[in-house]
Amino acid sequence: MSIHPSLKGVNTLVGERSVFTRVERLNKLLKDGKLSEEDSVYGMPKVRTKFKVKTKKKKKDEKKEEGK
C-alpha cells in the first residue's frame, strides 16, 4: 500500500529544524561565550534555535486606506 501524495513531504530534509545537533550546539555556546573548552559537556545550557519576529501593528487609518 502506498502513501497518499498529499501526505508526502516535498523536501523533508530542507527546512527549519527545531533542534541543533550536538556540534552545532557546542559551537554556538562557545561563540556566545557561555561555555569554555574546559567546561564539562554535562549540564550545558539550553540553546534557542529560532525566534519570533515581531511585526508592526497597523493603525486603524492605514487599514481603511488599504481597503479602498
Secondary structure, 3 states (H helix, E strand, C coil): CCCCHHHCCCCCCCCCCCCCCHHHHHHHHHHHCCCCCCCCCCCCCCCCCCCCCCCCCCCHHHHHHHHC
